[in-house]
Amino acid sequence: MHSHLSFHNPPALPHDVVVGTLERALGDQAHEPEAAGVLVGSALNDDDREFVEHWCVQVGTRAVSGSPLLGLAGLCLGHTARRFGHLSDEAVALAYSLAARAEVDSSDVDGRALDGLDDVRSFLHLW
């Protein structure tokens, strides 16, 4: 008998839950796995672009070197660019910065930041 695994995108959660979860993870890496799902759920399903972008930037600038949340923040900026067709200059600069860090040292920022930058460039026509 074969077991079939399925993946479901996490839902967008209420903003107070998102903020609390991400703040906990930024203060204590033990909470990063939960924070990852919350950030992805927001990037894929929350209709408030400014809120999503703000928290991608917060995570991408405040997470410690080596945290998987750094690459994920870059990836989620790409999701946000794809969904809304817009990012602030600060968010675009962060996407470039995280991708550059990933190219230099994948133990600092993982390669998902590179995928995020590809989406930012593509969906914001920055080629």
Salt bridges, closest charged atoms under 4 A:
GLU23 OE1 - ARG62 NH2 2.75
ASP28 OD2 - HIS31 NE2 3.80
ASP46 OD2 - HIS15 NE2 2.75
ASP47 OD1 - ARG83 NH2 3.18
GLU50 OE2 - ARG49 NH2 3.91
GLU53 OE1 - ARG49 NH1 2.59
ASP108 OD1 - ARG101 NH2 2.72
ASP110 OD2 - ARG112 NH2 2.83
